[in-house]
Amino acid sequence: MLKIIPKNILKEVYFYGLWFLLTILLAYWFSYPLDIFSRNNFWGGIDPSPNLWVLNWQLTQLSSGNFEQLFTGNAFFYPLDRPIFFNASTLSTALFTLPVFLVTKDPYICYAVAIFSSYILCSLGMLILARSLKIDYAASFLAAMIFAFSEPRHGVSSYIHLSIIQWMPFTLVFVHKYFDKGRKIFLYWAAFFFLIQITASAYQGIFFSIILLMAVFILFFQQSDFKLKKFALEAALPILLVGAFASAYFIPYLQEANEFGFKRSISEQSAYGAPIATFFSLPSSYFFGSWTSHWSHIDGHTSPRYLSVLLTTIALFIVRKKISSKSLFSSKLKVLIIWVILLTVFAWFLKPSLANLGRDVFENLYLHPQLVTTVILSPFLLLVTAFFFMTSFFRTIYLGLCSEKIFFLYFFIAMLAFVVSLGPIIKLYDNQHIMINPIGAFLYYIFPGFSSIRAISRMSILIPLGLGITAGLSYMLISRRLDGSRFKKIFPYIVFTALILETYPAKGLHVPYKQQENQIPHVYNWLKKAQDGPVLEWPVSEGKYLERSFIHKKKLINGIAAFAWDGHKKLTKLTDLSNKRALLSLYAFGVRYLVVHRVSGNFPEWAGETLGEFKRLKIFDNALVYLNKNAKVKFLPEKFLDYFTASVESTNDTNRLILKFNSPDEYYISKNKKILNIKVNSEYNTNSFNYEWPFYPTLWQDGDSYSLILDKNSSRVFETFELIYSGLERKHSKKFLEIKVE
């Protein structure tokens, strides 16, 4: 006798089948050519190569049991000890793909698995989150598609440290379960998925930490009967475990950044903030890309697309409380706004004079031609923003949001991600500054790790985390409003047609991928069989050398990372390796094998039979190999102060201590920061002035000059000064330091 399958089960089968089919199809399109169906074995030095190298290094160490080498990466940027910290680590991704690596030993397949599975897990995670929030099937499907296949994710689909965000929805699922059911086991599950996320991507870990803190804060205050003491006691241990693990994981990154002086300036972060206009651009859309391309930005894809924004906006008006309310403005605030408007107009006419004044007083802060315009407009625009938030119209919207708790939470998640992605300075389009972003500037100076981020516009990847849920809820609200209307039946078709049209990507089948020539150049097979020794390839700045080091497995002096250390920067400036300065630099690095490649089809003219101590050993079609049998790294001697000559110069009412490195016959490498303590004694009294002067790891070349500002008073005469380093002292008498003021 045949059993009849209940309709609700059949409906679920159809729903999940359609979801899975569309997810697989879009995952292929979005990850192409790094999907699991396309074969890759050489990228040719494209930008994600450092991610591939780090993943391969950690997979290799995990598979061979060399856990002590997991966080060294000392096979590039030789002779540094831990250059892996120059790039984002992908530890949890390496653990996730380790079974694949144990079977295939192929990092390219593992990379493709990480990217492809990320889309599927993102869709699954958001689907589970939406269903746990009691969002219906169709709306959950919509939320999953919006989050997993967003425009910002498409723009970084080849970068595993940016595209791996699939653990965020799972974290939020258990956070919601804890606040709904009060069982502390859910906090441990949330902590587990949070740790997986932050160890998969430090970038997204910082972004998601900001989002999660706000989400927990909102959820706590939305609970009428939730007790702070209970929450504190139950959350203490999970927070402690997360903090301990995260500290052990990230502190070495911070230490290495401090050791090498790595830091992003706020002006650099501002340059990579997303202009408001770019949120209207859909460069990856097959149907809308060409129409919106003129709104694109240097960092590309930031738009959450139109459908989710449109649905959310409609829902805001649906939930809006239609109440009569007086304006929240006081008469004093209105007077303040009038004065600010008048001052803004007055300052605008004096802009040239203010620019000159700013250049004289704050020369180090005058970083952008539009800085004065931004400073003038910011108070006015901030007051305009405050005016909007205090109007009765906004109050009706806000009260409506408060009545829809889940909508409120995820709307503000999306808004926070949007505001932060603008950067410390808000721009209209391109690089047209208009005002300071107080939230972005605050986070830059306060939130741990935030100042290390350059492309802050990538925070836009998390906008769909909020808009996915709000769009799903909006779909349900609009559907209920259409009950009894003839548009009720066609509304789902309109929404999902719009979703497919704006999501359908403009790559993949339409722009077929051409695999790079997969024949391994003979020089790398030869290096693989040669005796061990550090390799330097010229031109130095080529990124493909890092990828090709998979073959020869030798220490590589070349490298590419999120940060470049100063010694490598000096190497990249060498254009003629036959002159003395270049050769002494190569000797200092201990280069054993020098590989010179063709440039524009020809070998350089200076590439003769010998280059100093380098003898040409092998000639290939596209490379010349030189050997230095006596290669050895020359580290900076402990008594490096003996190589300095010191003087004091006075210019523009500023006294500067000048140290010049003198070593014409040998150059040196330092791979640790050295702190020089300066003690300056005054001639007229017993006062002394102490300075701490850091010297970051670098290549020390003859003639290198370093400057330290002592004070801004050129009339002061110094009696003596001392250079102190690790117990070693050099005292300089008055004749070296006397500053005469004419």
C-alpha positions in Angstrom: 0.0 0.0 0.0 1.4 3.4 -1.0 1.9 6.0 1.6 0.8 9.5 0.8 3.5 12.1 1.5 2.0 15.0 3.5 1.8 18.3 1.5 3.9 20.2 4.0 6.8 17.8 3.7 6.5 17.8 -0.1 6.5 21.6 0.1 9.7 21.6 2.2 11.4 19.2 -0.2 10.6 21.4 -3.2 11.7 24.5 -1.3 15.1 23.2 -0.1 15.6 21.5 -3.5 15.1 24.8 -5.3 17.3 26.6 -2.7 20.1 24.1 -3.1 20.0 24.1 -6.9 20.1 27.9 -7.2 22.8 28.2 -4.5 25.0 25.7 -6.4 24.5 27.5 -9.7 25.2 31.0 -8.3 28.1 29.7 -6.2 29.6 28.5 -9.5 29.1 31.8 -11.3 30.3 33.9 -8.4 33.5 31.8 -7.6 34.4 31.2 -11.3 37.2 30.5 -12.2 38.1 29.5 -8.6 35.1 27.1 -8.4 35.7 23.4 -7.8 34.8 22.5 -11.3 37.5 24.6 -13.1 41.2 23.5 -12.9 43.8 26.0 -11.8 47.5 25.3 -11.3 49.0 28.7 -12.0 47.7 32.2 -11.5 50.6 34.2 -12.9 51.1 36.4 -9.9 47.6 37.9 -9.5 46.7 39.9 -6.4 45.4 37.0 -4.3 48.7 35.1 -4.6 49.8 36.0 -1.0 46.5 34.4 0.3 47.3 31.2 -1.7 50.9 31.2 -0.3 49.8 31.6 3.3 47.1 28.9 2.9 49.6 26.5 1.3 52.2 27.2 4.1 49.8 26.5 6.9 48.4 23.4 5.1 51.9 22.1 4.6 52.9 22.6 8.2 49.6 21.1 9.5 49.9 18.0 7.3 53.5 17.4 8.2 53.0 18.1 11.9 55.4 21.1 12.0 53.2 23.1 14.3 56.0 25.2 15.6 56.4 26.6 12.0 52.7 27.3 11.5 53.1 31.0 12.2 56.6 31.7 10.8 56.3 31.7 7.0 60.1 32.2 6.9 60.3 31.0 3.3 59.7 34.5 1.8 61.1 37.9 2.7 64.3 36.1 3.7 66.0 36.5 6.2 63.0 37.6 8.4 61.8 35.1 11.0 58.0 35.6 10.9 56.9 37.3 7.7 53.6 35.4 7.7 52.3 38.1 10.1 52.6 40.6 7.2 49.5 38.9 5.7 46.1 37.9 7.0 46.3 34.4 8.5 43.7 31.9 7.4 44.1 29.3 10.1 40.5 28.1 10.4 40.2 27.9 6.6 43.4 25.8 6.5 41.9 23.5 9.1 38.6 23.4 7.1 40.4 22.4 3.8 43.0 20.2 5.4 41.2 16.9 4.5 41.2 18.0 0.9 45.0 18.8 1.1 45.8 15.4 2.7 44.2 13.7 -0.3 45.3 16.0 -3.2 48.4 17.8 -1.9 47.2 20.6 -4.2 46.8 24.1 -2.6 44.9 25.4 -5.7 42.1 22.8 -5.2 42.0 23.7 -1.4 41.7 27.4 -2.3 38.9 26.7 -4.7 37.1 24.5 -2.1 37.3 27.3 0.4 35.9 29.9 -2.0 33.1 27.7 -3.5 32.0 26.3 -0.1 31.9 29.8 1.4 29.0 30.8 -0.9 27.1 27.6 0.0 27.7 28.0 3.7 26.8 31.7 3.6 23.5 30.8 2.0 22.8 28.0 4.4 23.8 30.1 7.4 21.5 32.9 6.5 18.7 30.5 5.7 19.0 28.9 9.1 19.2 32.4 10.8 16.1 33.6 8.9 14.0 30.5 9.7 15.1 30.7 13.4 13.7 34.2 13.4 10.3 32.8 12.2 10.7 34.3 8.7 8.7 32.2 6.2 10.2 30.1 3.5 10.0 32.5 0.6 11.4 35.4 2.7 14.1 33.2 4.1 15.1 32.2 0.6 15.3 35.9 -0.4 17.5 36.7 2.7 19.9 33.8 1.9 20.3 34.9 -1.7 20.8 38.6 -0.8 23.5 37.8 1.8 25.4 35.0 0.0 25.5 36.5 -3.4 25.9 40.2 -2.7 27.7 42.7 -4.9 30.5 43.3 -2.3 31.2 39.6 -2.0 31.4 39.3 -5.8 34.0 42.0 -5.9 36.3 40.0 -3.5 35.4 36.5 -4.6 39.1 35.5 -5.2 40.3 36.7 -1.7 39.7 34.1 1.0 40.6 36.6 3.8 37.7 38.8 2.6 35.1 36.4 1.2 35.0 34.0 4.2 32.1 35.4 6.1 29.9 32.3 6.4 30.3 31.8 10.1 28.7 35.1 11.0 25.0 33.9 10.5 25.8 30.8 12.6 27.1 33.0 15.4 24.0 35.1 15.3 21.7 32.1 15.3 23.1 31.0 18.7 23.2 34.6 20.1 19.4 34.8 19.3 18.8 31.3 20.8 20.5 32.4 24.1 18.4 35.6 24.4 15.2 33.6 23.5 15.7 30.6 25.7 18.3 31.7 28.3 20.4 28.5 28.0 24.1 29.3 28.4 25.2 26.4 26.1 24.2 28.6 23.2 26.8 31.2 24.3 29.5 28.6 23.9 28.3 27.7 20.4 28.2 31.4 19.5 31.8 31.7 20.9 32.9 28.7 18.8 31.6 30.1 15.5 32.9 33.5 16.4 36.4 32.1 16.9 36.2 30.2 13.6 35.2 33.5 11.9 38.0 35.7 13.3 40.7 33.1 12.7 39.5 32.8 9.1 39.8 36.5 8.5 41.2 39.2 10.8 39.7 41.8 8.4 36.2 40.4 8.8 36.9 39.5 12.5 37.3 43.2 13.3 34.3 44.2 11.3 32.1 41.5 12.7 33.2 42.2 16.3 31.9 45.8 15.9 28.6 44.4 14.6 28.3 41.7 17.2 28.9 44.1 20.1 26.1 46.4 18.9 23.8 43.4 18.3 24.3 42.0 21.8 23.8 45.5 23.3 20.5 46.0 21.4 19.2 42.5 22.2 20.0 42.9 25.9 17.9 46.2 26.1 15.1 44.7 24.1 14.6 42.0 26.8 12.2 43.4 29.4 12.9 40.7 32.0 16.6 40.1 31.2 18.9 40.5 34.2 22.4 42.0 33.8 23.8 39.9 36.7 22.6 36.6 35.1 24.0 37.6 31.7 27.3 38.7 33.2 27.8 35.4 35.1 26.8 33.2 32.2 28.8 35.2 29.5 31.9 35.6 31.6 33.5 32.2 30.8 32.7 32.2 27.0 34.0 35.8 26.8 37.2 34.8 28.7 37.8 31.9 26.5 37.3 33.9 23.3 39.5 36.7 24.7 42.3 34.3 25.7 42.3 32.5 22.3 42.0 35.8 20.3 44.8 37.4 22.3 47.1 34.4 21.8 46.2 34.5 18.1 46.4 38.2 17.3 49.0 39.6 19.8 51.9 38.3 17.6 50.4 40.2 14.7 50.3 43.4 16.8 53.9 42.8 18.0 55.2 42.3 14.5 53.4 45.5 13.3 55.0 47.4 16.2 58.4 45.8 15.5 58.3 46.9 11.8 56.4 50.2 12.3 53.4 49.1 10.3 50.4 51.4 10.6 47.8 52.8 8.3 47.3 56.5 8.6 43.8 57.9 8.9 44.4 59.7 5.6 45.1 56.4 3.8 42.0 54.8 5.3 40.0 57.8 4.2 41.2 57.4 0.6 39.8 53.9 0.6 36.4 54.8 2.1 33.5 54.2 -0.2 31.9 57.4 -1.8 28.2 57.6 -1.4 27.7 57.4 -5.2 29.4 54.0 -5.4 26.4 52.4 -3.5 24.4 52.9 -6.7 26.9 51.0 -8.9 26.4 47.4 -9.8 29.6 46.6 -11.8 29.2 42.9 -11.7 25.6 42.7 -12.8 25.1 41.4 -16.4 22.0 43.6 -16.9 22.7 46.7 -14.8 26.5 46.9 -14.9 26.9 49.1 -18.0 24.2 51.5 -16.8 25.8 52.1 -13.4 29.5 51.9 -14.2 30.1 55.7 -14.0 29.4 55.5 -10.2 32.2 52.9 -9.6 35.0 53.6 -7.1 38.7 52.7 -6.9 37.9 49.8 -4.5 35.0 48.6 -6.6 32.0 46.8 -5.4 30.1 48.2 -2.3 26.5 48.4 -3.3 23.9 46.1 -1.5 21.9 46.3 -4.7 18.6 47.9 -5.2 16.0 45.3 -4.3 17.0 44.9 -0.6 17.2 48.7 -0.2 13.8 49.2 -1.9 12.0 46.5 0.1 13.5 47.8 3.4 12.5 51.4 2.6 8.9 50.3 1.8 8.8 48.4 5.1 9.9 51.5 7.0 6.9 53.4 5.8 4.6 50.4 6.6 5.8 50.1 10.3 5.9 53.9 10.7 3.7 55.1 13.6 1.3 57.7 12.3 1.3 59.9 15.4 1.2 63.7 15.8 4.3 64.9 17.5 5.9 68.3 17.9 9.4 68.9 16.7 12.0 67.9 19.3 14.0 71.1 18.5 14.5 73.7 21.2 14.8 77.4 20.3 18.4 77.5 21.5 19.3 74.7 19.1 17.7 76.6 16.2 19.7 79.7 17.1 22.9 77.6 17.1 22.1 76.2 13.6 21.6 79.8 12.3 24.9 80.9 13.7 26.7 77.8 12.3 25.2 78.5 8.8 26.4 82.1 9.0 29.9 81.0 10.1 30.0 78.4 7.4 29.3 81.0 4.7 31.8 83.4 6.2 34.5 80.7 6.4 33.8 79.7 2.8 34.7 83.1 1.5 37.9 83.1 3.7 38.9 79.5 2.5 42.2 80.6 0.8 43.3 82.4 3.9 42.3 79.5 6.1 44.2 77.1 3.8 47.4 79.1 4.1 47.0 79.3 7.9 46.4 75.6 8.1 49.5 74.9 6.0 51.7 77.0 8.3 50.3 75.8 11.7 49.5 72.1 10.9 51.9 71.3 8.1 51.9 67.5 9.0 48.1 67.4 9.1 47.5 69.2 5.8 47.1 66.0 3.9 44.4 66.6 1.3 43.5 69.6 -1.0 39.9 69.4 0.3 40.7 69.3 4.0 39.8 72.9 4.6 36.5 72.4 2.7 35.8 69.4 4.9 36.5 71.2 8.1 34.3 74.1 7.1 31.3 72.0 6.0 31.5 69.3 8.7 29.9 71.3 11.6 27.0 72.4 9.3 26.4 69.0 7.9 26.6 67.3 11.3 23.9 69.8 12.6 21.8 69.0 9.5 22.0 65.3 10.4 21.1 66.0 14.0 18.2 68.1 12.8 16.8 65.2 10.8 17.1 62.8 13.7 15.1 65.2 15.9 12.3 65.8 13.5 8.8 64.3 14.1 9.1 62.4 10.8 12.2 60.5 12.0 10.5 59.9 15.4 7.6 58.2 13.7 10.0 55.9 11.8 12.0 55.2 15.0 8.9 54.3 17.0 7.8 52.0 14.2 11.2 50.3 14.2 11.0 49.9 18.0 7.8 47.9 17.6 9.5 45.5 15.3 12.5 44.2 17.3 14.1 42.0 14.8 13.7 44.5 12.0 15.1 47.2 14.3 18.2 45.1 15.1 19.1 44.2 11.5 18.3 47.6 10.1 20.9 49.1 12.5 23.4 46.4 11.6 23.1 47.4 8.0 23.3 51.1 8.8 26.4 50.6 11.0 28.1 48.7 8.3 27.2 51.3 5.7 28.4 54.3 7.9 31.7 52.6 8.8 32.4 51.6 5.1 32.3 55.3 4.2 35.6 55.8 6.1 36.7 58.6 8.5 35.9 61.1 5.8 32.5 61.0 3.9 32.8 61.5 0.1 30.0 62.1 -2.4 31.8 60.6 -5.4 35.4 59.7 -6.4 37.5 61.6 -3.9 35.2 64.6 -3.2 35.3 65.1 0.5 32.3 66.7 2.2 32.4 66.0 6.0 34.1 64.1 8.8 32.5 60.8 9.7 32.5 60.8 13.5 31.8 57.1 13.8 34.6 56.1 11.4 37.1 58.5 13.1 36.1 57.3 16.6 36.6 53.6 15.6 40.0 54.4 14.0 41.4 55.7 17.2 39.5 53.5 19.7 38.7 50.0 18.4 41.5 47.5 18.6 43.0 46.6 15.2 40.8 49.1 13.3 43.7 51.4 12.4 45.5 48.5 10.6 42.7 48.4 7.9 43.4 50.2 4.6 40.4 49.4 2.4 37.7 50.3 4.9 35.1 50.2 2.1 35.1 46.5 2.5 32.9 46.8 5.6 30.2 47.1 3.0 30.4 43.3 2.7 28.4 43.2 6.0 25.6 45.5 4.8 23.7 42.5 3.3 24.0 40.7 6.7 21.5 43.3 7.9 19.6 43.9 4.7 19.1 40.2 4.0 16.9 39.9 7.1 15.2 43.3 6.7 14.4 42.4 3.1 12.9 39.1 4.2 10.8 40.8 6.9 9.8 43.5 4.4 8.7 40.8 1.9 6.4 39.4 4.6 5.0 42.8 5.7 4.3 43.8 2.1 2.7 40.4 1.3 0.3 40.8 4.3 -0.6 44.3 3.1 -1.5 42.9 -0.3 -4.0 40.3 1.2 -7.2 40.5 -0.9 -5.4 42.4 -3.6 -5.0 41.1 -7.2 -1.3 41.9 -6.9 -0.9 39.3 -4.1 -0.1 36.4 -6.5 2.2 38.3 -8.8 4.2 40.1 -6.1 6.5 37.0 -5.4 7.3 36.7 -9.2 8.1 40.4 -9.4 10.5 40.2 -6.4 12.3 37.1 -7.5 12.6 38.2 -11.1 14.2 41.5 -9.8 16.5 39.4 -7.6 17.8 37.3 -10.5 18.1 40.2 -12.8 20.3 42.2 -10.5 22.2 39.2 -9.1 23.0 37.5 -12.4 26.8 38.0 -12.7 28.6 39.5 -15.7 31.4 37.0 -15.7 31.7 33.2 -16.0 30.1 31.9 -19.1 30.0 35.4 -20.6 33.7 36.1 -20.1 35.3 32.7 -20.5 38.3 32.2 -18.2 41.7 31.6 -20.0 43.9 29.4 -17.8 47.5 30.8 -17.6 50.1 28.8 -19.4 50.6 25.8 -17.1 54.0 24.8 -18.3 56.5 25.2 -15.5 59.4 27.4 -16.7 62.6 25.3 -16.8 64.4 27.7 -14.4 62.2 26.6 -11.5 62.7 22.9 -12.2 66.4 23.5 -12.2 66.3 25.5 -9.0 64.3 22.7 -7.4 67.3 20.3 -8.0 70.0 22.8 -7.1 71.7 23.0 -3.7 69.9 24.9 -1.0 70.3 28.7 -0.8 68.3 32.0 -0.8 66.9 33.1 -4.1 66.3 36.6 -5.4 64.5 37.1 -8.6 64.7 40.4 -10.6 62.7 42.5 -11.3 62.2 42.4 -7.5 58.5 43.6 -7.4 57.0 40.8 -9.5 54.3 39.0 -7.5 54.4 35.7 -9.4 57.7 34.7 -7.8 55.9 33.9 -4.5 53.6 31.5 -6.3 56.5 29.9 -8.2 58.4 29.2 -4.9 55.9 26.3 -4.5 58.1 24.5 -7.1 61.7 25.1 -6.0 60.9 25.3 -2.2 63.9 27.5 -1.4 64.1 30.6 0.8 62.8 33.5 -1.3 64.1 37.1 -0.7 61.2 38.4 -2.8 57.8 38.7 -1.3 54.5 40.4 -1.5 52.2 41.1 1.4 49.7 43.5 2.9 52.7 45.3 4.4 56.2 45.6 2.9 59.2 46.0 5.2 61.7 48.8 4.5 64.5 46.5 3.5 62.4 45.0 0.7 61.3 48.5 -0.4 65.0 49.4 -0.9 65.6 46.3 -3.0 62.7 47.1 -5.3 64.4 50.4 -6.2 67.5 48.6 -7.6 67.4 48.8 -11.4 71.1 48.2 -12.3 72.5 45.2 -10.4 76.0 45.8 -11.7 76.8 48.9 -9.7 78.5 48.8 -6.3 75.5 50.0 -4.3 73.2 47.2 -5.7 75.8 44.5 -5.3 76.5 45.4 -1.7 72.8 45.3 -1.1 72.6 41.8 -2.6 75.6 40.6 -0.5 73.9 41.9 2.7 70.8 39.8 2.0 73.0 36.7 1.5 71.7 36.1 -2.1 73.0 32.7 -3.4 70.9 32.4 -6.5 70.2 35.6 -8.5 67.6 35.0 -11.3 67.4 37.7 -13.9 64.3 37.7 -16.1 63.6 39.4 -19.4 62.0 42.8 -19.4 60.0 43.8 -22.5 61.4 40.7 -24.2 65.1 41.5 -23.5 67.6 40.8 -20.8 69.0 44.0 -19.2 72.3 45.3 -20.7 74.1 45.0 -17.4 73.5 41.2 -17.2 77.0 40.1 -18.2 79.1 37.0 -17.4 79.8 38.2 -13.9 78.1 40.6 -11.5 80.7 41.2 -8.8 80.9 37.9 -6.8 78.0 36.5 -8.8 79.0 34.2 -11.7 76.5 33.3 -14.4 75.7 29.6 -14.0 72.9 28.8 -16.3 71.1 30.4 -19.3 67.4 29.7 -20.0 65.1 31.2 -22.6 63.6 33.6 -20.2 66.0 33.7 -17.3 69.7 34.0 -16.4 70.9 32.3 -13.2 73.8 33.7 -11.2 75.5 32.0 -8.3 77.4 33.5 -5.3 79.2 30.6 -3.6 80.2 32.8 -0.6 76.7 34.1 0.1 76.0 34.9 3.8 73.6 37.3 5.4 75.4 40.3 6.9 73.5 41.3 10.0 74.0 44.8 11.6 76.8 44.6 14.2 75.9 45.1 17.8 78.1 48.2 18.0 76.3 49.8 15.1 76.6 53.2 16.8 80.2 53.3 15.6 79.0 53.6 12.0 77.1 56.8 12.7 78.2 60.4 12.4 76.1 62.9 14.4 75.3 66.5 13.9 72.6 69.0 14.8 71.0 71.2 12.2 68.7 74.2 12.8 66.2 75.1 10.1 62.8 76.9 10.3 63.2 77.4 14.1 63.6 73.6 14.5 66.6 71.8 15.9 67.2 68.4 14.4 69.6 65.6 15.3 71.0 64.1 12.1 72.5 60.6 12.1 74.3 59.5 9.0 75.3 55.8 8.4 78.8 55.4 7.1 79.8 52.0 5.7 81.1 52.3 2.1 82.4 48.7 1.9 79.6 46.7 3.5 75.9 47.0 3.9 73.9 45.3 6.6 70.5 43.8 7.4 68.6 44.3 10.7 65.5 42.3 11.4 64.6 43.6 14.8 63.6 47.1 15.9 66.4 49.0 17.7 65.5 51.7 20.2 68.0 54.6 20.5 67.7 56.7 23.7 68.9 60.3 23.2 69.8 62.4 26.3 70.4 66.0 25.5 72.0 68.3 28.2 71.5 72.1 28.1 74.5 74.5 28.4 72.7 77.0 30.6 71.2 74.8 33.3 71.2 71.3 34.5 68.0 70.3 32.6 68.3 67.4 30.3 65.9 66.2 27.6 65.3 62.5 26.8 64.1 61.1 23.5 63.3 57.5 22.4 64.2 57.0 18.7 63.1 53.8 17.0 65.0 52.3 14.1 62.9 49.7 12.3 64.3 46.7 10.5 65.8 47.6 7.2 68.7 47.4 4.8 71.4 49.7 6.1 73.2 51.3 3.1 76.1 53.8 3.1 74.8 57.4 3.3 71.4 56.6 4.9 70.4 59.6 6.9 68.0 59.7 9.9 66.5 62.8 11.5 65.0 63.5 14.9 63.3 66.7 15.9 64.8 67.9 19.3 62.7 71.0 19.8 61.1 74.0 18.1 63.4 76.6 19.7 66.5 77.3 17.5 68.0 79.7 20.1 68.7 77.0 22.6 72.3 75.8 22.8 73.0 72.2 23.8 76.1 71.3 25.8 76.3 67.5 25.1 74.1 64.7 24.1 74.4 60.9 24.5 73.4 58.0 22.3 72.5 55.0 24.4 71.7 51.5 23.1 71.7 48.3 25.2 74.4 49.6 27.6 76.5 51.0 24.8 77.1 54.8 25.0 78.5 57.5 22.8 79.0 60.9 24.3 79.2 64.0 22.0 80.7 67.2 23.3 79.7 70.7 22.7 81.7 71.2 19.5 79.4 68.8 17.7 76.2 70.4 19.1 76.6 74.1 19.4 73.9 75.9 17.4 74.6 79.4 16.6 71.8 81.7 15.8 72.7 84.6 13.6 
